[in-house]
Each structure stands twice: as structure tokens, then as C-alpha cells.
Amino acid sequence: MKKLIVLLLALSVVGIAVMAQDAAAAPAPTLKFSGYFNIGPEYYQLNGGAQEWYSNGSDSSTQGRFNLNAKYDAGSYGVAFRLREQDQWGIGNSGEVFARRLYGWMDAFNGMVRFQAGRLGDYAWSTGSGGNSWNCFGNLDGFTGMQVQIKPIDGLNFGGFVPFNSTASGAFAKVNSSGVPVNASAVSNPGDIVDAFSQGMIAGAYYLKDVGDIELGYMPGMFKDTGMFFFGAAYTGMSNLTAMVEGIMDNIGDTGTGGYAFTYLWINAAYKMDALTVGVIAEPQIYSWSDLGTKLRINPSVSYTIGDVAPGLGFVYLSDGIKGGPYTGWEVDPNVKFTLGKDTTLNVWAGFGGGKVLDPGQGFSDPKNSSAQDVYNYFMSRDGDVGYTPYYALWAKAGTVTKAGIDFVWNF
């Protein structure tokens, strides 16, 4: 990692030296604004108990989200920011506006190298960058640090990222020495933090137009045996076919009895025949320690587009092979999506499920943390069906769940 840091710094110095030369040929600067808004009500009832209502943004997997973006592009350099408000600004709450992104970039060597620094918003190496991805493993959205992208040929992009601090972020939050999921900024014992560079990244991606894409990367991890590989591949040769796989190998090295190393895959296949679309998503999660077993989510779905209206139906099957199981669950999810404009949609959805995996809590559940051992995490996805949270998923209480909602999305 130290060699990577030296290389990134050296490339930065050289890049600054040639910036003036590249800037001379830059086009006229542009300033563009854009945004995103997602909100909607959700009804939820567990085991026939209390009827509850929530503010919910299914598309963003939050209680609601608003983004305001700005981008100044001078050709070979520029700056960008994203202001965001989400979650606690829902019904009866006031939230907090914060800068999700605030960074600058600079191209050098005729665009073969790009330097970015600040609170980034980059997806160049993330899985599914060509589209159809839910997880986007390897994205640097919200990470604070410096990134160097090297693009020697068309379609190839690789390099490294070094953070400016040791704060865990996004999907890459880790566990402390006791096994509890933490954000490094909140760790009470500074000794739990190895060093700032443990949250760095080495990654790359290759895109071949009308054929496919492949992504691969590695993060060392903040604590012992928490390193992670991420990978993805997709075929894009047919406009009516979706075929992709992405995944992670996490807690590398923590194998054997009592170990929590696992491999998680997200497999998405769909085929569109005129107005009819059929598809299936499969998500296996395999632990190295047999006591934790194998988790599996399978989600077949179908939709039919009639003008600006697309009714759909999904079915979800969940299975957990943890010791003492297996435990299973299911859910049926009808939904109707209305296209209100070029960038505006309204999705009306409902869901009914049963079994022993019903708790729709969001966030991560860690088998190293005893207080989380009765939680099997999944959340409402953008289509109103159940989206499985792979990390450390365990079984929950038996029963039934009924839910419904409306999801409004506006891109402007």
C-alpha cells in the first residue's frame, strides 16, 4: 500500500506539470445543474399487530432523498458537488443537509490519466457500471481522498484510491476487534483503527462497447482478516437481454471453525419480448464456517408495459442454512409503475410474506455480534419487491408481514 501511495503522489506531481499544456486545447467551460427526488408513504404490519406508516423512498432505500448536483467542466479539469438531504426529514422530522460530494478533477497526458481529490462521487471501477447493477461494489461515492485513474487504451480504466481519513464508508463498513460493525469515526478505542490507508483501493475495469464489461478490485480492510475483493461482469451485446453477475469475497483470511469469511454473488438475468419482460435475480451467500451455512434469495419477476403503465409481479424465496435451520421465507409482490414523464415515475406496490425470515430491518447484521443474531436483513427495493442485504444475514422470528406503498421518483 505504501508503494501505491508513493506512486499516486508522483503521478500527481507530474500531472500538475502538464496541466497547462492540456488546458490550452480545452473546450469552452460549462456549468450544469441536476437533481433527484424520491419519497413516498409505506404501510407495514407484522404478525397482524400494530399498523404502522412510514416515510419511505424505495428507489433510494431511504426514508426519502433529495439531491442537488452541480458540475463545472472546463474540459481537462473541473469541480462537482452534490448536496443531499435524506432519511430523518420525513413525516414529522427535520433532517440535515450535507455535502455528499465535493471534489475536483484534472486530466493529463491527453486524457490518459485523471486525478480526483475531495469527497468523491466516482463509479468508474464499480460493478455494473454499464447498467443493471443494484450493489455497485467498488464505487467511491462519498469517499474522501485522492484517486488516480489510468486509461491507456479505450475502455480500460485502472488505478488506486487513498483516503484522507480512516472513516469507513458505504458498503465497505467493517467490524472492530470484537466483531461489531462500526464506523471508524465512532470507534471509542483508537487502537481498533489500523491506519488510514487500510480503506484504500486498487481496482480496474474494462468496457467493450456492445459486448460487455468486467470489474475487479481489492480493499485491505481496517481490521485483521477484513480484506475484501469485489468483482463483476456483464454482457451488453443484446439490448433486450440483461445478463450480469457481481459479488464480493469478504473477511478474507477469517476461515475455518469460528471464521466469518464469505462469498456473496448477485446474479441478474432478464429478457424483454416487446412489452413483456421476464427475469430472475439469485443471491447466494456462502460462509467458510459450516455453522453459518449458505443463505439464498431467489426473485423471479414479470412485467408488461402498456403505454406509460407497467404492471408487474414478483415472488421472493429466502433460505438460511445456519446451524439449527434451515429457515425459509417467501413474499409475493404486485406492483404497477407509471411513467409520468421522461424522468418521472410513480410506483404503486404491495407485499405479503410469511415464514421465519420476516424482519425488514435495514443495515448490517453481524454473526460476531450476539445482539444481532435474531435479525435477517432485507429491504424494499426500487421495484417494490424484497431486496436482500447479504452481509451476515441470519434468521428471524416466524410470522407474516403485510406492506404497501407508493414510490415517487423525479430526476431533473
N, C-alpha and C positions, 0 to 999 in steps of 0.2 A: 504494500500500500504506500510506503514511503517513496518508492521509486515512481509510483503513479503521481504522487503529489509533486515531485520534482519535475516530472515530465509536463504536467499541466501548467506549472508556473513558467517553465521555459517556453512553452508554446505561447503563453500569454504575452510574454515579453516580445517575442518575435512578431506576434500578431499585431501588437501596437505599433511596431516599427513600420509595418507595411500598410497600416490602415489608411494613411493619407493617399497612398497610391491607388488603392481600391476605391476610395471615396470619390476620386476625381471622375470616375465613369458612372457614378450612381445616378439613378433616375430622380425625378422631382419628388421631394418628400410628400408623404400622405399621412393624414390623421383620420382614423376611423373609430367610431363608437359602435358597440353592440351590447346585447344583454340577453338575459334568460330569467324566466319567472315560472315557478312551479308551486302549486298549492292545491289543496282540496280537503274535504272532510272525510273522515273514516269512522265507521261504526264497528264496534268489536264486542263480542260476548263469548266468554269462556265457560263451558260446562253449564250453560243455562243460567249463569249468575247475573251479576250486575251488567246492565247495558251501558257501554261507555262510548264517548265520542272524542275524536282526536283531530287536531290539525295535522294533515299528512301530505307529503309530496312524494308519491310513489316513484315518479320518474327519477328523482334525485336521492331516494332512500333517506329522506329527512322529514322533519315536520313542516317543511316548506323552505324554499330557497329563492333568493333574488341575487343575480349577478349583474354588475355593470362593468363593461370592459372598454378599454381604450388602448389603441396601438398607434404609435408614431413610427413610421417606416421610411428611412432615408436610403433604402437600397442595401447598402453594406453595413448599416448599423441602425439601431432603433431602441425604443423603450416600450414597455407594455405594463398595464396594471389591471387588476380585477378587484373591485370592491364587492364584498359579499355580506349578505345578512341571511341567517337561516335558523332553523330549529326553534329556539325559545321565543321567537317573535310571533308565534301562532296565537290561537284564540286565548285572550286574556293575559298574554305575555308580551313583554317588550324585549327585543333581543339586542344584539351588538353588531355594529358594522365593523368589519375588519378587512385588511388587505390580504386577500388570498394569494394574489400575485403582484409583484413589483420588481421588475428586473430589466436589464439592458442586454443587448446582444451586439456582436460585431463579427462581420465576415472578413476573412483574409485569404490570401493565396487564390484569388479568383473564385472564391466561394467554396474552396476545398476544405476550409476549417472555419468553424463557428465557435465563438466564445460567448458564454452566457453567465451572468452573475446577478445574484439577488434572490428574491423569493420566486422561484421559477414556476413555469406552467408548461413543462415540456413533456411530450408523448412520443418523441422520435424513436425510442427503443422499446416502448411498451408493447405488450402482447395485443394483437388485434388492431394495430394502428391502421390497417387497411379497412377497418369497419367490422361490425358484428361482434364486438367484444363487450363482455359485461365487466370483467375484472380489471383489464388494463394493467396487469402486473408489470412493474418496471417504470411506471410513469413517475415524473418528478414534479407533479402538480402540488404546489405548496411547500416543497423542499427549499430550504435556504442554503445557498452555497454557490460553487462555481462549477460549470460544466464545459467540457471541450468536446465538440463533435468533429470527427474527421470523415470527409466524404470524398475519397479518392476517385471513385467512379460513380456513374449514375445508378442510383438505387441502393448503394451501400453507405451505411452511416454507423460509425462505432466511436467509442471514446470512453471517457470517465467523468465521474462526478465526485467532488469533495465538498462536504458540508462546512458551513461556517460555525455550526454548533453541534451538540450531540443529542438534539431533541429527536426522539423517534417520531415518525410521521406516517400518516395514511395507512395503507395496508401492511406496512412494514414495522408496525409496533411490535416490540419484543417483550420478553419476560425478565424479571430480575433474578437474583441468585436463589430466591425462594420459589421461583416459578410463577410469580404473579404478573399478569400483563400490566405494563406500566408505560407511561410517557416519561422519557428520561428527565424532562424538566421538573417532574413532580417527585422524583426519587428522593427519599429523605436521607438515604445513606449515599454520599458521593462516591464511595468505594464501589458501588454497583456499576458505575459508568466506566467502561474500559478506556475509551478515548473518543474524540470527536470523529476520527476518520473511520471508525468501525461502521458508521452509517453511510459510507461512501458506496460507489457503484462502479463496476466495469461492465459494459454492455455493448450490444450492437444489433443492427437489424439490416435485412436485405429485402428489397422490394423489386419485383419484376412485373412490369405492367401487364395486365390481362393474364397473368399466370398465378402469382401468389406472393406471399411474404413469409419471412421467418425471423424470429427474435430470440435473443439469448442474453442472459445477464447474471451477475453474481453480486450479492451483498454480504460482507463478512459477518454482520451481526454485532450487537452491542455486548453480548454476554457469551460465555463459553457454550459451544455447541448450538448456537443460534444462527449460524450462517444459512443463506438461502440462495438457491438457484431458481430463476424463473425462465420460462420458455414458451414459445407459441409458434404456430404455423397455420396458414390459411391458403385455400385455393380460391382464386378470383377469376378463373377463366370463363365462367358462365354467369351471366347477370342474374339468372333465375335460380341459381344454386348457392346456398350457404354451406360451407364445409370448413370447419376450423377446430383447432384444439389449442388450449393453453393450460399452463399449470405451474406448480411450484414444488420444489423439494426443500422442505423447511426443517429447522433444528438439526441440520446436518451434523453427524457425529454423535448425536444423542441416541444411540441404538442399543439393542439388547434389552434384557429384563429391566423394567422401570424407565425405559427410554421413550422419548416423545418425538423422535424423527418421523416425518410422514411425507407422503407424496399425494398431491391433490391435482386432479385433472378436471377441466371444464370442456366438454365436447359438444359442439353445436352443429347440427345438420338440418337444413330446411330446403324445400323445393317449392317453387312458385309455378303454378299452371294457370296462366291467365289470372282470373280473380281469386283462385283458390290457392292457399298456402298451407302446407303441412310441414311439421318439423318436430324435432325432439332434442332435448338437452339432457345429457347424462353427466353426473358429477360423482365420481368415486373418490374417496379419501382413504388411503391405506397407511396404517401405522406399522412401524417396525416392531413394536411390542404387541404381541398377540392379544393381551388382555384388553387392549383398546379396540381391537377388531378393525373391521372395514365399514366405513359409512358410505351410503349410496343414495343419491337422489336422481330420479328419472322423471322427466317432464315432457310428455308428448303434447302437442297442441295443433289446432287447426283454426284458420280464419278465412273469411270470404268477403271480398271487397265489392260493395255495390255503390258506385259513385264515390261519395265522400264518407260513406259509412262502412265500417268493417266489423261485423260481429265475429266473435271468436270463442273458443272453448279450450281450456287446458286441464290436464289431470296431473297430479303430482303424487309420486310414491316415494316414501322415505324409509330407509332401513339403517339400523345401527347394530353392528355385531359386537358391541362391547361385552366383556365378561358379565354373565348374568342374563344376557339377552338371548336371542335378538329382539329388538324393539322396532316396531313399524308404525307408520302413519300414512295418511292419504289426504288429499284435498281435491275438490272439483272447483274450477274457477271459470265461470262465464264472464265475458266482458264485451263491450261494444265501444269501438273507437270512432270518434267523429273528427274529421278534418275540417276545421273551421276556416282555415286559410293556409297560405303557403307555409307558414312557420308556426301555426297554432293548432293544437289538438285538444280534445276533451275525451277522456277515457272513463267510462262508467263500468265498474267491476263489482264482483261479489265472490265470496268464497265460503265453502263449507267443508270441514275436515274432521277426522277422527283418528284415534289410535293413541300411542304413547309418546308421540313427538309433536306436541301442540304449542309449546310456548313460543310466541312470535317475537321474543325479545331481540333487540339489535345489539351489536357489539360482539366481542370475542369471549368465548368460554374456554378456559384452560384446564386440562386434566391435572396439572400440577397444583391448581388452586382448589382446595376442597370445597370452598363455598360456591364454586361454580359447577359442581358435579351433578346437579339436577337440572341443568339448563341445556336444551338442544336448540341452537340458534338458527332461525331463518327469518327472512323479512319479506315485505311486499315488494315485488319487482315492478318495473315500468309497465308491464302488461297486466298487472293486477294479480298475477299468479305468485306462487311462493318462490322466492329466490334463496337458495341455501348458502349460509355462511360457513365456509369449510373449516375454519380454524378451530381445532379442539372440540368439535361438536360431540355432545353426549346426549343421553336420553333424558326425557322429562316426564311429567305426570300424564296419566291416561285421561281421556275425556274427549270432548268435542269443542269445536270452535266455529263461530259464525262471524263473518265480517263482510263489509261492503263499503264502497266509497266512490268518489269522483276525483279524477286527477286532471288538472288543467296545466298545460304546458304552452308557453309562449316564448319563442325565440325572436329577437328583434335586433 
